[in-house]
Amino acid sequence: MRLAHDDPRLRYRGAVSLERGPGWTAPWRLPHREAALHLPEGGLGRAAMPSGVRVALRTDSTGLTCRYQADPAPKLNGPPEVARLDVLCEGRHTATVELQTHGRDAEFRVDGLGGRPGRLATVELWLPFYHQFRLCQVALDAGAAVERDGAEGRPRWIHYGSSISQGRGAASPSRAWTALVARRAGWELTSLALGAACQLQPMTARLMRDLPAELLTVCVGINIQALGSHNRDSLTSSLVGFVQTVREGHPTTPFAVMSSIVAPEREEVPGPSGMTMRECRAHIRRAVELLRAHGDTNLHYVHGPEVFGPSCTRLLLEPEGLDRLHPAPAGHPVFAARFLTTLRRAGCTPAGPARS
């Protein structure tokens, strides 16, 4: 039983668009045909890294073989990223596979899915978060039944962020902090988190405006401060404009704006625009306060260091001596638990199931 990459029974959950090539499908987290308009300064490759994307199907097969292509990760500060893919069956972790990243066809086999004839289970392939990936084929047991995953009704969550949210440092795709939040809360994740980006691009605001959602969150500040894309005079107004654009499509949807988590080397050190990380957070908080004062009571500010702060520096990926920014594998579950708790305490959770 072989399913081609474009078989309609395969569902690419969490993808914004699908690029089809000769014998493969690549899920993108931006509209791939206009990706250069979203990121004119570069970094398109990160939009083709399927962070939070799951290939889902329902089957009674006891195992599967996946043929794919994966590319190397970009050069990164700190420990390298290893390409991994998680296989989940009925929400339970079944296997983590280390992928080959030479860009040519490769395959892996996973057994023990727990299926049996006549009893279909939902199988999800959580794709790598820091490597470009192209699915070629999924093969199941001979005679296995297979259906398209029809799970509907889960609240749709859109999250916008930087490499901190893309998954940098996570043990595997389903254990990145955004994935853990979505799995624990029962939310349908679409991640717009892009490393080296997240600078309040207007095209991203338009995309969030137009995508369906019952919950909206953003985590901003780290790249704005590091790259100097906004200064003290422009950051608050830019964030106000970003939120207002999103609100054109989601006027009352619960919306959380989180400032960046602890960044020990940047807290008191000015970036190119002259702002320290502490100052950057103050401008982000000010934007949220202004919008709430003008009637947006479903908008909430989340202080990043209260979710992942100074007490968590031991859970950062980069060793001392480097610019420490990202949670390590042990830090992602801590981040996820505290983020979800903070949203619930603020009342910033989906009001109900997804609407068709």
N, C-alpha and C positions, 0 to 999 in steps of 0.2 A: 504494500500500500504506500504509494509515493505521492506526496503533495508538493506541487511546484510552489515556488515563492509567491506566486500571484493567485494561488488557489483561494477562492472566496471563503473557504472554511477556516482559513487562517486570519485571525484578527490582530491588527497591529495597534494595541491599546496604548495610549499615551503619545502617539505620533501625531504631528501636525500635518505632515504631508509625506507622500511616498514617492520616491524616485525609482523608476523601473529601468533596468539595463538589460543587456543580453544575458539572460539566465539568472537574474538576481533582482531583489528589492532592497532598497536602502531607506529605512525610516529616518525622517528629518524632524527636528523640533522647531523649524521655521518653514514657511512656504518655500520650498527649495528653488523654485523658478525665480523668486524675487529676493533670495537670501542676501544678495549683495546690497540691496536697498536697506536691509536691516542692519548690516554690518559693513558699511562702505570702507571702514578703516582696516578691515581684514578680520581673520578669525572665523571664516566660514566653516572650517573643518569641525569646530566644536558644535556647530548646529547639526552636523551629520553624525555626531556621537550620540547614541540613543539612550541617554540617561533617563531612567524611569520608564522606558518603553518595554512593553511585554508582548510577545507573540503568543496568543492564546488560542486554544482549541479544546473541544471536548471529545474524549475518546475512551475506549475500553482497552486500548493497547497496553501491554505490560512494559513496553520500552519504546524508545525512539532513537533514530539516527538523524543527525542534523548536518547538512552540508552548507558551508558558509565561506565568506571571505572576510578577513579582518586586517586592518592596517595598524602599523605601530603608533604608539602614543607620541604626542609632541614632546620636545625637550622640556622638562619641568625642573624647578628648584626643589631640592629635597629628594626623598625616596622616589624611585620610579613607580609608575602604575603598571600592574600586571593585568592583562586582558582576561577577565573571567565572565562566565555566564552562569546564572542560577536556574535550576529547574525546580519548579514548585508544582505540587499536585494537591488540589483542593486546599490551597493556601499553605500547605506544609512543605518545608524545604526538603527536597529529595536529593539534590546533587549540586555541587559547584564544579564547573569544568574550566580548566585553564585553556585558553584559545591560542592557536598559532596566529602570528601577526605578520606573515610574509606577503599578504595581499592576494594570494592565489587560493584556489579551492582547497578546503580542508574539511574534515568531518570529525564528529565525536558520536559516541553511543552512550545512552543512559538506560539502564534497566531498573526494575523495581518500582515502576510507577504505581503499582497497586491496583491496576485495572483488572477486570475479569469480564468474560463475555456477558454482554447485556447490561453491564453497569458502567455507564460513562462517567468520567471524572474530568474536571477542568484542569488542564495542564498549561502552565505558563512558563515561557522562556524569558527570563529577565536579562536583557541585553547589556553588554558592557557600557559603562558610563564614561570612559575616557578613551575609547577607541572607535574609529569608524567601523561599521559592520554592515555586511550585505548578506541577506539570507538567500540561499539557492534552493534548498529542498529540505523537507521533513519526511522521513520514511518511518512508517509504523509497522506493527506486526501484520503478517499476511491475514487478510480477512477481518481486520479490525474495523469496528464502526467508528465513524468520525463525524462530528458536527461542528458548526461554527459556534463559538462561545457567545451565548445570548444573554449573559448577565447584564441586566439593566437596573436602573433605579438607585445605584450608589451615587451619593453626592459627588459632583465633579469639582475637583480642586486644581486650580492653576497657581503655580508658584514660579516667581521670577527671582533670579539671584545670580551669583557669581560661581566660581569654582568651588566655594564652600558648600554651595547647594547642588552643584553638578555631581558631587560625590567624591571629590578628591579625598583620598585617604581611607575610604570605606573598605571593609574586608571583601565585599562582593556586591553586585548590583542590588540585590534585594535587602542588603544590610546598610545601604546609604541612609542617612537620617531621614530624607524625604520619603524614601520607600518604606521605612519602618513606621513613620507617622501614618502614611496612607494605608498600610496593611493593618495596623492596630485600630485605626478609626473607621475602616471600611469606606475610605474615600477613593475615588477614581482620579489618579494623579496624571496631570500633564505638566512636565517640568520644562520651563523656559530658562533654566539656569545655564549660563554660558561663562566658562572661565575666560578671564581677561576682558570681559564685557560688563554687562549690568551697569551701564552709565546713564540710565534713564532715556534710552533712545526712543524718540517719538513713534517709530514704527512698531516697537514692541508694545507700547501703550495701545496702539490701534489694534494690534493682534489680540491682546487681552480683552479689549473692548468687544471684539467680534466673536471670540470663542465662547461657547456655553460654559457657565460656571455657577456653582452654588457657594463656592468659597474662593477668595482671592488672597494671596499673600505675596509679599516681596521682602527680600533681604538685601538692603542696599548700603553702600558706603565704602566698602573696602577698596574697590578699584577707583572710585571717584577720588578718594583721598590719595591713593598711590600714584595715579596717573594725572591728577590735576585737571580732570575733565570739567569740574565745576569749582568755583571759588566761593568765598563767604557770601558774596552778593548774589550769586546765581543758583546755589544749590536749593534753597528753600523754594524759590519761585519755580524752578524746574520740576521739583517733586510735586508741587501743587498742580502744575500743568499736566504731569504724567497721570496723577490720580484722577484729575477731572476728565481727562480723555477716556480712561477706563470706565469712569462712571457714566459716560454717555450710553454705554451698553449694559451697565450693571448698576443702576442708580441706588439700590438698597442692599446689594449683596454684601454679606460680612466680608470685611477687608482689613487685613493686618499689615502694617508697615513695620518691619523690624530693622533696626540699625545693626551694624556689623558686630559680630562676637568679639571677644577679647583678641587684641593684636599686640602682644607685649612690646614689640619693637617700634610700634607706631603710636602708642597712646599719647605720648607727649612730644613726638618728633614731627615737625611740620613736613607735609608733602609738597609737591611742586606748586600748588596753589596757596601754600601758606597755612593750611589747616592741619591741625593734629587730628587724630582719630576721635578724641573726646569732643573737639569742636565740631567735627563732622556730624557726630550723633546729635549734638545740640540743635543743629540746623534741621536735621531730619525730624526731630521731635517737634520743633517749631512749626514745620509744615503741617504735621498732623493736627496740632493744636489749632492752627488757623482754620483748617477745613472743618474740624469738629465745631468750632465756634460759629461757623457759617452753616451749621445744620446737618453735617454729615456724621450723625451719631453712630452709624454702623462702621465707621473707620476707627481703628485702634492702633495705638503705638505700642510696640514691644521693644524693650530695651535689651539689645543683644547681650551685654555682659550679665544680665540677670538670667539668661538662658544658658550661656556658656561663657563664664567669666574668669576672673583671676584664679579661682580655686581649681579651674580645669586646665591650667597651663601644662600640667603633667600629661594631659590627654591630647596634646597637640602633636601633629604628625612630624613637623620639622624639628630637628635637634637644636639645642641652644647654640647660638652663633649664626643661625640662619634667620630669615624673616619668618616668624612663626604665625601661621594663618589658619591652618586647616585641622579639623579633628582627625585624630588617628583612628584605627579600627575600633579601639575600645571607647573612643569619644563619641562616635556616631549614635550608639544607643542612648547615651546620656543626653545628648543634644535632642534626640527625638522625643524622649520622655518629658523633658522639661519644656520643649516647645509646645507639645500637645497639651500639657497641663496648663501652660500660660494662656493658650487660646481658649480653653474651656473656662478658666477663671474669668476671662474677659468677656465671655459670652460671644466670642467670635468663632462660631461654628455654623455649619450649614443648617438652615432652617428646616429642611426636609429633603426627601429624595429628589433625584434628578427629574426634571420635566422633559418630556419628549419634544 
